[in-house]
Amino acid sequence: MNALGRRPIYVDLDPCQGQISVPGTIGAVMVERPAEVNGSFSQAAPLVYHYGHTKMGINSTLYNTLISRMAEVIHQRMYGNPRINCSGLIINTCGPVKGKGYQNLTHITLTFEVDVILVLDQERLYNELVRDMPVFVKVVLLPKSRGVVEKSNKFKLEGRAARIREFFYGSPRNVLHPHTCVVRFSNIKVYRIIPPIPNVLMPLDMQKTDFETKLERVTPGPNMMYHVLAPSFSTTVGENIVKNSVIGFVCVTNVDTSQQMLTLLSPQPKPLPEKIYLMSDVQFNDNNA
């Protein structure tokens, strides 16, 4: 790619494993060199958005909102840089391809203005995409390699833990040394997306989607143990906070309710960013990693 002067953008829209950042996020990064077989792409200045779940279907409204926002930002960067614009995008999508999964796939295709779709060993999906996509979108059916098997849930869980551990501690070839930071409850503002509300409890004048991008304040306590927190670039709570990218990640390793203190595992030493922190459903127990 460097020999040709190309710098494509790799977009990871699968929050399950987190190829660019930690699980529970979607991200994009410029590819300046090929990835190593046992490694990943260069992580210089990735664009990362907090989703907070490992399954796309938990909150499709939020997921699609983030997809649209990411596409908007990437297109702005492409239009402002001819080299990136001519290099294009490579997009990794989620595994689910039925129902909401298919709706999200078509949303991704149209939002990112995709012109080639590679379908791996799923003829039904291939036929549906050929039927539904605009004529300028080329859909290609590829066979899977021999010996390929579906990932087990155990494998996925172990992979997520390994990915978060790599974020904080690095790899054998690039060892990192995270810091332990203690902060007072009063010095940190933590929010999360409002959990799904059962239809029977929904107000008559509101729809479920009205809550799926709304935030609620989280009171620090034992319920935060081992959760990953993402400091946002936002400094105030508003409608657009969920659409803003995040600075990085910390993990809650201890909650002292008597002293009103949180212990955080952080890539950088104190002082931590005085920002709003978004709490993910994703957890990481450093003692078990």
C-alpha positions in Angstrom: 0.0 0.0 0.0 2.8 2.4 0.8 4.5 1.6 -2.5 1.4 2.8 -4.3 1.0 5.7 -2.0 -2.4 4.5 -0.8 -3.8 4.9 2.7 -7.1 3.2 3.0 -9.2 3.5 6.1 -10.1 0.3 7.9 -13.5 0.5 9.6 -14.5 -2.0 12.3 -18.2 -2.0 13.0 -18.3 -5.2 15.0 -18.4 -4.4 18.7 -18.1 -8.0 19.7 -14.3 -8.3 19.7 -12.9 -4.8 19.1 -10.2 -5.1 16.4 -9.3 -1.4 16.6 -10.2 -0.6 20.2 -11.7 -2.5 23.1 -14.9 -4.6 22.8 -18.1 -2.6 23.0 -16.9 0.0 20.6 -16.7 0.7 16.8 -13.8 2.4 15.3 -11.8 3.4 12.2 -8.1 3.8 11.6 -5.9 4.7 8.6 -3.9 1.8 7.3 -0.3 2.9 6.7 1.3 -0.5 6.8 0.1 -4.1 6.5 -1.0 -5.7 9.8 1.1 -8.5 11.3 -0.3 -12.0 11.3 -0.5 -12.1 15.1 -1.0 -8.4 15.6 -3.1 -5.6 14.4 -3.0 -2.4 12.4 -1.1 0.7 13.6 -3.2 2.4 16.3 -2.1 5.9 15.6 -5.0 8.3 16.1 -7.9 5.9 15.8 -11.5 7.2 15.6 -13.5 5.4 18.3 -17.1 5.6 19.4 -18.6 4.1 22.6 -21.4 1.7 22.0 -21.3 -0.1 25.3 -22.5 -3.5 24.3 -20.9 -6.5 22.5 -24.0 -7.3 20.5 -25.3 -5.0 17.8 -29.0 -6.0 18.4 -29.1 -4.8 22.0 -29.6 -1.2 20.9 -30.0 -1.0 17.1 -31.1 2.7 17.3 -27.8 3.7 19.0 -25.8 1.5 16.8 -27.2 3.0 13.6 -26.8 6.5 15.1 -23.1 5.8 15.6 -22.8 4.3 12.1 -24.2 7.5 10.6 -22.0 9.7 12.7 -18.8 7.8 11.9 -19.6 7.8 8.1 -20.2 11.5 8.3 -16.8 12.2 9.9 -14.9 9.8 7.6 -16.4 11.3 4.5 -15.4 14.7 5.7 -11.8 13.5 6.1 -11.8 11.8 2.7 -13.1 14.9 0.9 -10.4 16.9 2.5 -7.5 14.5 1.6 -7.2 13.3 -2.0 -4.9 10.5 -1.1 -7.3 9.1 1.5 -10.2 9.7 -0.9 -8.7 7.6 -3.7 -7.6 4.9 -1.3 -11.2 4.0 -0.1 -12.5 2.1 2.9 -12.4 -1.5 4.1 -15.3 -2.3 6.4 -15.8 -5.2 8.8 -19.4 -5.7 9.7 -21.2 -7.7 12.4 -22.0 -11.4 12.2 -25.9 -11.3 12.4 -27.4 -11.0 8.9 -31.1 -11.7 9.6 -33.8 -9.3 10.7 -32.3 -6.3 12.3 -28.8 -7.6 11.4 -29.7 -7.4 7.7 -31.3 -3.9 8.2 -28.1 -2.7 9.8 -26.1 -4.2 7.0 -28.1 -2.3 4.4 -27.8 0.9 6.5 -24.0 0.5 6.6 -23.9 -0.1 2.8 -25.9 3.0 2.0 -24.4 5.3 4.7 -20.8 4.6 3.7 -21.7 4.6 0.0 -20.2 1.1 -0.4 -19.7 -0.1 -4.0 -18.4 -3.7 -3.4 -19.7 -6.2 -0.9 -17.9 -9.5 -0.2 -20.2 -12.2 1.1 -18.4 -15.2 2.7 -20.1 -18.5 2.1 -23.7 -17.3 2.6 -25.6 -17.8 -0.6 -29.0 -16.6 0.8 -27.5 -13.4 2.0 -25.8 -12.9 -1.3 -29.1 -13.3 -3.2 -30.9 -10.9 -0.8 -28.2 -8.2 -1.3 -28.2 -8.6 -5.1 -32.0 -8.1 -4.9 -31.9 -5.1 -2.6 -28.7 -3.2 -3.3 -28.5 -0.4 -6.0 -27.3 -1.5 -9.4 -23.9 0.2 -8.9 -23.1 -2.0 -5.9 -21.2 -5.1 -6.9 -22.0 -8.1 -4.6 -19.4 -11.0 -4.7 -19.9 -14.5 -3.2 -16.7 -16.1 -1.8 -16.3 -19.6 -0.5 -14.9 -20.0 3.0 -11.5 -21.7 3.4 -11.4 -25.4 4.4 -11.3 -26.1 8.1 -13.0 -22.8 9.0 -15.4 -23.2 12.0 -17.7 -20.8 13.8 -16.3 -19.2 16.9 -17.7 -20.6 20.2 -19.0 -18.3 22.9 -16.1 -19.4 25.2 -13.6 -18.4 22.4 -15.3 -15.0 22.0 -15.3 -14.4 25.8 -11.6 -15.3 26.0 -10.9 -13.1 23.0 -12.6 -10.1 24.5 -10.7 -10.4 27.7 -7.4 -10.8 25.8 -8.2 -7.7 23.7 -8.9 -5.5 26.8 -5.7 -6.9 28.5 -3.7 -6.0 25.4 -5.1 -2.4 25.5 -3.8 -1.9 29.1 -0.7 -4.2 29.2 0.3 -4.4 25.5 1.7 -7.5 23.8 4.9 -9.5 24.4 6.6 -7.4 21.6 5.2 -4.1 23.0 4.8 -4.2 26.7 2.8 -1.4 28.4 2.7 -0.4 32.0 -0.8 0.9 33.1 -1.3 3.1 36.2 -3.5 2.7 39.2 -5.5 5.9 39.9 -7.7 6.6 42.9 -10.4 9.2 42.4 -13.2 10.5 44.7 -16.8 9.8 43.8 -17.4 13.5 43.7 -14.7 14.1 41.1 -16.0 11.8 38.4 -19.2 12.0 36.4 -20.3 8.6 35.0 -23.2 8.1 32.6 -24.7 5.2 30.7 -27.3 4.7 28.1 -30.7 4.0 29.7 -31.2 0.2 29.8 -33.9 -1.3 27.6 -37.4 -0.5 28.9 -40.1 -3.3 28.6 -43.0 -2.4 26.3 -45.5 -2.7 29.1 -43.7 0.0 31.1 -43.4 2.4 28.2 -45.3 5.7 28.5 -48.2 5.8 26.1 -46.9 8.9 24.3 -43.4 7.6 23.8 -41.7 4.9 21.8 -38.8 2.6 22.8 -36.5 4.3 20.4 -36.9 7.6 22.3 -34.9 6.2 25.1 -32.2 4.2 23.2 -29.8 7.2 22.9 -30.6 8.9 26.2 -28.1 9.0 29.1 -28.7 8.5 32.8 -26.3 9.4 35.7 -24.7 6.4 37.4 -24.1 6.7 41.1 -20.7 5.2 41.9 -20.9 2.0 43.9 -20.3 -1.8 43.8 -22.4 -2.0 40.6 -19.4 -0.4 38.7 -16.9 -3.1 39.6 -14.8 -4.2 36.6 -16.7 -2.1 34.2 -14.9 -0.3 31.4 -15.4 3.4 31.3 -14.8 5.7 28.4 -13.9 9.4 28.9 -15.7 11.4 26.2 -14.4 14.5 24.5 -17.7 16.1 25.7 -17.5 18.3 28.8 -21.2 18.7 29.3 -24.2 16.3 29.0 -26.2 17.0 25.9 -28.0 15.4 23.0 -24.8 14.9 21.0 -22.6 13.3 23.7 -23.3 9.8 22.4 -22.3 10.9 18.9 -18.9 12.2 20.1 -15.8 10.0 19.9 -14.0 8.9 23.1 -10.5 9.7 24.3 -9.6 6.3 25.7 -10.6 3.8 28.4 -10.2 3.0 32.1 -11.4 0.1 34.1 -12.8 0.1 37.6 -10.8 -2.3 39.8 -12.1 -1.3 43.2 -15.0 0.6 44.8 -14.5 1.9 48.4 -18.0 3.1 49.5 -16.8 4.0 53.0 -14.1 6.3 51.7 -16.1 7.3 48.6 -13.2 6.3 46.3 -12.9 4.5 43.0 -9.7 2.7 41.9 -9.2 2.8 38.1 -6.8 1.0 35.9 -5.6 3.6 33.4 -3.1 3.8 30.5 -1.9 7.2 31.7 -1.1 8.5 35.2 -3.1 11.1 37.1 -4.5 13.6 36.6 -7.2 11.8 34.5 -9.2 13.8 32.1 -11.9 15.9 33.9 -14.5 14.6 31.4 -17.7 12.8 31.3 -17.2 9.0 31.5 -19.5 6.6 29.7 -20.0 3.2 31.3 -19.9 0.1 29.2 -21.6 -3.2 29.8 -18.2 -4.8 29.0 -16.2 -5.9 32.1 -12.6 -6.8 32.7 -11.4 -8.6 35.8 -7.7 -8.0 35.9 -7.2 -10.8 38.4 -8.6 -13.4 36.0 -6.8 -12.2 32.9 
